[in-house]
Amino acid sequence: AWPARGDLAGDRALTRDALATWAALRGAGRLQHGAVQLLYAGHLDGRTVAVLRDGDRVARFSGPGRPLEVAATGTDPSAPVALGGGRYLLAPWDSGAAVPGGDAVRVRDGVTEPLAPPTHCGRGPVLDLTGPDGGRTIGDLGGARPVVLGYHSDADHSEAAGHRSASSHSAPGRLTGAGLRLWDRLGCVLPQPTRPVDRADAADFWSGSVPHGGGAADWVCTRFDFAGGGSAGQAALVGRTADSSLSAGAGGCDERRPVSGLWWRAGTGHWYYLAAAGHGLAPEADGPLRHVDVTGRLLVAVPHGEPKARPDTPIDLTAHTA
């Protein structure tokens, strides 16, 4: 359990007000006061803030008459808690915090200084933390709680996928180099998770150059491990430049056998169907396509009909052993 921290942790009136507000919001009998834990109470950026946890939910209280903010965050005791304004409440056993790949972050009473991912969308890696199990990188993906971010390179994807079930709960380590650069771009392409996520592991299963002026890009399958159990894969094509027209979500994926495709509009106004598959596989598309070319696990095709009209016919995409 976390100790209550903050300069108002001993203010019983503030805690009572926060509990009463949450109980009124959830309805009589739905809040077990004995199980509710005060995580933080103090002054932040000119506000009085109290943070409470009840099971898998966290509530942020800013005083009587103000709306109570409640979010489902899961039950991972090591997950930081977002306090608003770019500040995070860290687990008491985290011994160090830094900007990913950069300088140390000031922490007082467990609360970080204001932080923000260095991306145009405000999503991406935000903190390197050091805890009992080593280092990890925390990201803001737009959901209710920060997420542990992981990365597998194109070169080691096939080995990582083969051992995924055994390694899924191992410490991910801090993002560095290619992994950090990829997540700086990927955070703005992935859709915001609709459920609390414990961990997101990105595997760039194809890297190369897209013809017809597309430029360099990575095709990524990101596995979301949800708080409370379950997982899902989300594919994305991510251009190497911030303004790349290639960057887009590309539906679901299976990191053990990744294949993904999407329609892309080139600078000429012509539409192309692009698809890629993981190591040892080749993409195969069935639909209204012509001039289909597969080179280096990348499929490129043009639609039947007017090349400048966006096709709306579904494409059946599969992968076979190369």
C-alpha positions as CSV (number, residue, x, y, z in Angstrom):
1,A,0.0,0.0,0.0
2,W,1.1,3.6,-0.7
3,P,1.5,5.9,2.3
4,A,-0.5,9.1,2.1
5,R,1.8,11.9,0.9
6,G,1.5,15.7,0.5
7,D,1.5,18.7,2.8
8,L,-2.2,18.1,3.6
9,A,-2.1,14.4,4.2
10,G,-3.1,15.0,7.8
11,D,-6.0,17.2,7.0
12,R,-8.9,15.0,8.0
13,A,-11.6,17.5,6.9
14,L,-10.3,17.5,3.4
15,T,-10.2,13.7,3.3
16,R,-13.8,13.5,4.7
17,D,-15.0,16.0,2.1
18,A,-13.4,14.0,-0.7
19,L,-14.9,10.7,0.6
20,A,-18.3,12.2,0.9
21,T,-18.2,13.6,-2.6
22,W,-17.1,10.3,-4.1
23,A,-19.7,8.3,-2.1
24,A,-22.5,10.7,-3.3
25,L,-21.3,10.3,-6.9
26,R,-21.2,6.5,-6.8
27,G,-24.4,6.0,-4.8
28,A,-25.1,4.7,-1.3
29,G,-23.4,1.4,-0.5
30,R,-21.1,1.4,-3.5
31,L,-18.1,2.9,-1.8
32,Q,-16.4,0.8,0.8
33,H,-14.8,3.5,3.0
34,G,-12.7,1.0,4.8
35,A,-11.0,0.0,1.5
36,V,-10.5,3.5,0.2
37,Q,-7.0,4.8,0.4
38,L,-5.7,8.3,0.5
39,L,-2.8,8.5,-1.9
40,Y,-2.1,12.3,-1.8
41,A,-3.4,15.5,-0.3
42,G,-1.7,18.8,-0.9
43,H,-1.3,22.1,-2.7
44,L,-0.5,21.8,-6.4
45,D,-0.2,24.7,-8.8
46,G,-2.5,26.9,-6.7
47,R,-5.1,24.0,-6.2
48,T,-5.9,21.9,-3.2
49,V,-5.9,18.3,-4.4
50,A,-6.8,15.0,-2.8
51,V,-6.3,11.7,-4.6
52,L,-8.1,8.6,-3.4
53,R,-8.0,5.0,-4.6
54,D,-10.8,2.4,-4.3
55,G,-9.9,-0.9,-6.1
56,D,-9.3,-0.2,-9.7
57,R,-10.5,3.4,-9.6
58,V,-8.8,6.6,-8.7
59,A,-10.6,9.9,-7.8
60,R,-9.1,13.4,-7.9
61,F,-10.8,15.9,-5.6
62,S,-10.1,19.7,-5.8
63,G,-12.5,21.0,-3.1
64,P,-16.2,21.2,-2.4
65,G,-18.3,22.4,-5.3
66,R,-15.8,21.3,-7.9
67,P,-16.4,18.2,-10.1
68,L,-14.8,15.0,-8.9
69,E,-12.7,13.3,-11.5
70,V,-12.8,9.5,-11.4
71,A,-11.0,7.2,-13.7
72,A,-10.5,3.4,-14.0
73,T,-6.8,2.9,-13.8
74,G,-6.3,-0.8,-12.9
75,T,-4.7,-2.2,-9.8
76,D,-1.0,-2.2,-10.7
77,P,0.6,-0.8,-7.5
78,S,3.6,0.5,-9.4
79,A,1.7,2.6,-12.0
80,P,2.0,6.4,-11.6
81,V,-1.1,8.4,-11.1
82,A,-1.8,11.3,-13.4
83,L,-2.6,14.4,-11.3
84,G,-3.4,16.8,-14.1
85,G,-1.2,19.7,-15.3
86,G,1.4,17.3,-16.5
87,R,2.2,16.1,-13.0
88,Y,2.4,12.5,-11.9
89,L,2.3,10.8,-8.4
90,L,5.0,8.1,-8.4
91,A,5.0,4.8,-6.5
92,P,6.9,5.3,-3.2
93,W,9.5,2.7,-4.2
94,D,10.5,4.5,-7.4
95,S,13.9,5.9,-6.6
96,G,14.6,7.9,-9.7
97,A,12.8,9.8,-12.4
98,A,14.1,11.5,-15.6
99,V,13.0,12.7,-18.9
100,P,13.4,9.8,-21.4
101,G,17.0,9.8,-22.4
102,G,17.6,13.1,-20.7
103,D,17.8,15.0,-17.4
104,A,16.6,14.1,-14.0
105,V,13.0,15.2,-13.0
106,R,12.3,17.1,-9.8
107,V,10.1,15.1,-7.4
108,R,8.6,16.4,-4.2
109,D,6.3,14.3,-1.9
110,G,6.2,11.8,-4.7
111,V,4.9,14.3,-7.3
112,T,6.9,15.2,-10.4
113,E,7.4,18.6,-11.9
114,P,5.0,19.4,-14.9
115,L,6.0,17.2,-17.8
116,A,4.7,16.7,-21.4
117,P,5.8,14.3,-24.2
118,P,7.9,16.2,-26.8
119,T,5.4,15.5,-29.6
120,H,2.9,17.7,-31.5
121,C,-0.1,15.7,-30.2
122,G,0.9,15.5,-26.5
123,R,1.1,11.7,-26.5
124,G,4.3,9.6,-26.2
125,P,7.1,8.8,-23.8
126,V,7.1,11.1,-20.8
127,L,9.2,9.5,-17.9
128,D,12.1,7.2,-17.3
129,L,11.6,5.6,-13.8
130,T,13.9,3.5,-11.7
131,G,12.3,1.0,-9.3
132,P,13.2,-2.3,-7.6
133,D,12.9,-4.2,-10.9
134,G,15.1,-1.8,-12.8
135,G,14.3,0.9,-15.2
136,R,11.2,1.4,-17.3
137,T,9.8,4.1,-19.6
138,I,6.3,5.5,-19.0
139,G,4.2,7.1,-21.7
140,D,1.0,9.1,-22.0
141,L,-1.2,7.6,-24.7
142,G,-4.2,9.7,-24.0
143,G,-5.9,7.3,-21.6
144,A,-6.7,7.6,-18.0
145,R,-3.4,6.3,-16.7
146,P,0.3,6.3,-17.8
147,V,1.5,3.2,-19.6
148,V,4.7,1.2,-19.5
149,L,6.2,1.3,-23.0
150,G,8.3,-1.5,-24.6
151,Y,9.9,-2.0,-28.0
152,H,11.1,-4.9,-30.2
153,S,13.2,-4.1,-33.2
154,D,12.7,-5.4,-36.7
155,A,15.8,-7.6,-36.3
156,D,14.7,-9.3,-33.1
157,H,11.0,-9.4,-33.7
158,S,10.7,-13.0,-34.8
159,E,12.7,-14.2,-31.8
160,A,10.7,-11.9,-29.4
161,A,7.4,-13.1,-30.9
162,G,8.4,-16.8,-30.4
163,H,9.0,-16.1,-26.7
164,R,6.3,-13.6,-26.1
165,S,4.2,-15.6,-23.7
166,A,7.2,-16.3,-21.5
167,S,8.6,-12.8,-21.6
168,S,5.3,-10.8,-21.4
169,H,5.7,-10.1,-17.7
170,S,9.4,-9.4,-17.7
171,A,10.8,-5.9,-17.0
172,P,10.7,-4.0,-20.3
173,G,13.7,-1.7,-19.6
174,R,14.0,1.9,-20.6
175,L,13.5,3.0,-24.2
176,T,16.6,4.1,-25.9
177,G,17.8,4.9,-29.4
178,A,15.5,3.5,-32.1
179,G,12.8,2.5,-29.6
180,L,12.5,6.0,-28.2
181,R,12.5,7.6,-31.6
182,L,9.8,5.2,-32.8
183,W,7.5,5.8,-29.8
184,D,8.0,9.6,-30.2
185,R,6.3,9.1,-33.6
186,L,4.0,6.2,-32.8
187,G,2.2,7.9,-29.9
188,C,0.5,10.3,-32.3
189,V,-0.6,7.6,-34.7
190,L,-2.1,5.0,-32.4
191,P,-5.8,5.5,-31.4
192,Q,-6.4,6.4,-27.8
193,P,-7.1,3.2,-25.8
194,T,-10.7,2.7,-24.6
195,R,-9.6,0.6,-21.6
196,P,-6.9,1.2,-19.0
197,V,-3.6,-0.2,-20.4
198,D,-0.8,-1.6,-18.2
199,R,1.8,-2.0,-20.9
200,A,2.2,-1.3,-24.6
201,D,4.9,-3.2,-26.6
202,A,5.7,-2.0,-30.1
203,A,7.3,-4.3,-32.7
204,D,8.4,-2.7,-36.0
205,F,7.9,-5.9,-38.1
206,W,8.8,-4.1,-41.4
207,S,11.1,-1.2,-42.1
208,G,11.9,0.3,-45.5
209,S,11.1,2.8,-48.2
210,V,7.6,3.1,-49.6
211,P,7.6,3.9,-53.4
212,H,5.7,6.6,-55.2
213,G,7.2,9.3,-53.0
214,G,6.2,7.7,-49.7
215,G,9.6,7.7,-48.2
216,A,11.1,5.8,-45.2
217,A,8.6,4.2,-42.8
218,D,8.1,1.5,-40.2
219,W,5.1,-0.9,-40.0
220,V,4.4,-1.5,-36.3
221,C,2.3,-4.0,-34.4
222,T,1.6,-2.7,-30.9
223,R,0.3,-5.1,-28.2
224,F,-1.8,-3.5,-25.5
225,D,-1.9,-5.5,-22.2
226,F,-5.0,-4.3,-20.5
227,A,-5.4,-3.7,-16.8
228,G,-7.5,-6.5,-15.4
229,G,-6.4,-9.0,-18.1
230,G,-6.7,-9.4,-21.9
231,S,-4.7,-7.9,-24.7
232,A,-5.2,-6.6,-28.2
233,G,-2.9,-5.7,-31.1
234,Q,-3.1,-2.4,-33.1
235,A,-1.2,-1.9,-36.4
236,A,0.2,1.4,-37.6
237,L,2.3,2.6,-40.5
238,V,4.6,5.3,-39.2
239,G,6.6,7.6,-41.5
240,R,10.1,8.6,-40.4
241,T,9.2,12.4,-40.5
242,A,6.7,14.2,-38.4
243,D,4.7,15.4,-41.4
244,S,4.7,12.1,-43.3
245,S,1.5,11.4,-45.2
246,L,2.1,7.7,-44.5
247,S,1.4,7.8,-40.8
248,A,-1.9,6.2,-40.0
249,G,-3.6,3.5,-37.9
250,A,-4.0,0.2,-39.8
251,G,-6.5,-1.9,-37.8
252,G,-5.8,-4.9,-35.6
253,C,-2.8,-7.2,-35.7
254,D,-1.2,-10.3,-34.1
255,E,2.4,-9.7,-33.0
256,R,3.1,-13.4,-33.4
257,R,2.2,-13.4,-37.1
258,P,1.9,-9.7,-38.1
259,V,0.3,-8.6,-41.4
260,S,-1.4,-5.3,-42.0
261,G,-2.6,-3.2,-44.9
262,L,-4.2,0.2,-45.7
263,W,-5.0,2.6,-48.5
264,W,-2.6,5.5,-48.9
265,R,-2.9,8.6,-51.1
266,A,0.4,9.7,-52.6
267,G,1.4,13.3,-53.3
268,T,0.2,12.9,-56.9
269,G,-3.3,12.3,-55.7
270,H,-3.2,8.6,-56.7
271,W,-4.3,5.9,-54.3
272,Y,-2.3,2.8,-53.5
273,Y,-2.9,-0.2,-51.4
274,L,0.1,-1.0,-49.1
275,A,0.6,-4.1,-47.0
276,A,3.4,-5.7,-45.1
277,A,4.1,-8.9,-43.2
278,G,6.5,-10.1,-40.6
279,H,9.7,-12.1,-41.0
280,G,9.3,-15.3,-42.9
281,L,5.9,-14.2,-44.3
282,A,4.6,-12.6,-47.4
283,P,1.4,-10.5,-47.7
284,E,-1.4,-11.6,-50.0
285,A,-4.3,-9.3,-50.9
286,D,-7.6,-10.3,-52.5
287,G,-9.8,-7.6,-53.9
288,P,-10.2,-5.1,-56.7
289,L,-6.5,-4.5,-57.2
290,R,-4.2,-4.5,-60.2
291,H,-0.4,-4.3,-60.8
292,V,0.2,-6.1,-57.5
293,D,3.9,-6.2,-56.6
294,V,5.4,-7.8,-53.5
295,T,9.1,-6.9,-52.8
296,G,10.9,-7.4,-49.5
297,R,7.6,-8.3,-47.6
298,L,6.0,-5.0,-48.9
299,L,2.9,-5.3,-51.2
300,V,2.0,-2.3,-53.4
301,A,-1.0,-2.3,-55.7
302,V,-3.3,0.2,-57.4
303,P,-7.1,0.0,-57.4
304,H,-9.3,-0.9,-60.3
305,G,-11.0,2.2,-61.7
306,E,-10.2,5.8,-61.2
307,P,-6.8,6.1,-59.5
308,K,-7.7,9.4,-57.7
309,A,-10.9,8.1,-56.2
310,R,-10.5,6.5,-52.8
311,P,-11.6,2.9,-53.0
312,D,-14.3,1.7,-50.6
313,T,-14.3,-2.0,-51.4
314,P,-12.9,-4.2,-48.6
315,I,-9.6,-6.0,-49.2
316,D,-9.1,-9.5,-47.8
317,L,-5.5,-9.5,-46.5
318,T,-3.7,-12.7,-45.4
319,A,-0.1,-13.8,-45.0
320,H,1.5,-17.0,-46.2
321,T,4.9,-18.5,-45.4
322,A,7.5,-17.0,-47.8
